[in-house]
Each structure stands twice: as C-alpha cells, then as structure tokens.
Amino acid sequence: MLEDELRLLMQSLGEQVLGSRADPTGSVAMLISETIKFRDKLKEETGEILTVGDTRTALDALETYLKGKPLPGDLTPEQKALVQIWIDRLTMFNT
C-alpha cells in the first residue's frame, strides 16, 4: 500500500470515524503514522502485505468500537491488531 493511498483513505474517513473530537486532524495524523509503522513492521516480520481493504475494514471496526459496540468477530489477526493499536493510541492521545 502506498503512503499516499493510505493518507488519502485515512483523511477521507478520519472525521467520519472520529466524529467531533477536539483535534480530528491530529488524531488522523496519528492514525496514519501508526498504520504506516504497523504496515512496515508486518511486512518486515511476516512478509504479509497490509492492503487498503484491510485498512478500510479496520477503520470500520474502529468506528464500531467508538460507537460503544463490540468489535466485529470476522476481523483478520492483522486487522484486529491494527484496530487495537489505534484504540491504544487514541486512548493515550486523548488523555
């Protein structure tokens, strides 16, 4: 996945997913940064490729979580790990 594709996807969905948080652009920038780190680490350690589709699915799951609902049960391990990274970072980012 190209960084420009990822950045465009995250920015286009960022406000939708994060709602009216105090600084949605800062949150989106953090999500982009963490996604790129995860993508690179995943490829280096396992050879797996994080796709735009994986990222979109993870964003949908994050939106579900932020609405107070449980994460979908059909996430791949990679998608679930990415969502958990985001949740952890958003929790730290907002405290």
C-alpha positions in Angstrom: 0.0 0.0 0.0 1.4 3.4 -1.0 1.7 6.0 1.7 -0.3 8.5 -0.4 -3.2 6.0 -0.8 -3.1 5.4 2.9 -3.0 9.1 3.7 -5.9 9.8 1.4 -8.0 7.0 2.8 -7.4 8.0 6.4 -8.1 11.7 5.8 -11.3 11.0 3.9 -12.6 8.7 6.6 -11.0 10.4 9.6 -13.7 12.8 10.5 -16.4 10.3 9.9 -14.7 7.8 12.2 -13.5 10.2 14.9 -16.6 12.4 14.9 -16.2 15.8 16.5 -13.2 15.2 18.7 -11.3 18.3 19.6 -8.5 17.8 17.1 -9.5 15.4 14.3 -6.5 16.3 12.2 -4.1 15.4 15.0 -5.9 12.1 15.5 -5.9 11.4 11.8 -2.2 12.1 11.6 -1.6 9.8 14.5 -3.7 7.0 12.8 -1.7 7.5 9.6 1.6 7.3 11.4 0.7 4.2 13.4 -0.7 2.5 10.3 2.5 3.1 8.3 4.6 1.7 11.2 2.4 -1.3 11.5 2.4 -1.9 7.7 6.2 -1.8 7.6 6.7 -4.0 10.6 4.1 -6.5 9.4 5.9 -6.8 6.0 9.3 -7.0 7.6 8.5 -9.6 10.2 5.9 -11.8 8.3 6.1 -10.8 4.7 2.4 -10.1 4.8 1.0 -7.0 3.0 -1.4 -4.7 4.7 -3.9 -3.7 2.0 -6.1 -0.7 1.6 -9.0 -3.1 2.1 -7.6 -4.3 5.4 -7.2 -0.7 6.5 -10.7 0.2 5.5 -12.1 -2.8 7.3 -10.0 -1.8 10.4 -11.4 1.7 10.2 -15.0 0.4 10.1 -14.2 -1.7 13.1 -12.8 1.3 14.9 -15.9 3.3 14.1 -18.0 0.5 15.6 -15.8 0.5 18.7 -16.1 4.3 19.1 -19.9 3.9 19.0 -19.6 1.6 22.0 -20.2 -1.6 20.2 -18.0 -4.7 20.3 -15.5 -5.3 17.5 -16.7 -7.5 14.7 -15.7 -11.1 15.1 -14.7 -11.6 11.4 -11.5 -9.4 11.5 -8.3 -11.0 10.4 -5.5 -11.0 13.0 -3.8 -8.2 11.2 -6.9 -6.1 11.1 -7.6 -6.7 14.7 -4.1 -5.8 15.7 -4.3 -2.5 13.7 -7.6 -1.6 15.4 -6.1 -2.4 18.8 -3.1 -0.2 18.0 -5.4 2.7 17.1 -7.5 2.2 20.2 -4.4 2.2 22.4 -3.0 5.3 20.8 -6.4 7.2 20.8 -6.7 6.4 24.5 -3.2 7.8 25.2 -3.7 10.7 22.7 -6.9 11.9 24.4 -5.7 11.8 28.0 
